[in-house]
Amino acid sequence: MMASLGSDRHYLRELIGAGIDGIAAARREQAGIFHPPIHTAVWPPFAIGATVGALGTHLTGKRKPSTVAMGTVVGSLIGIGAALAWTSRGFAGSAVRRATQSVNASRDLHWLETHPITYA
């Protein structure tokens, strides 16, 4: 039982390593993760998110300054998150493809090691 658990851990480490190698390969292929550069792409969504958050909490009738401030902070964080996701979408797609290819190759190799093909 313990030997099986140890081999499963080793196999899981191989799969994780293959995924990380795939992401690293995608990173080496691309010039940058963010297109357009992040410092130009963040400000408009940040401002829109902060405005929507402030107006949203203000219009719901909760006009305490602390509530409006929290709405502004939450809205701006959502705006920044959306900007990061949008500007890194090209890299994310490439990284997922390369990681999937690498993990599948590792899985195929593991299967061939455990199920040797013998030709008669």
Beta strands, then each sheet from edge to edge (+ up, - down):
end
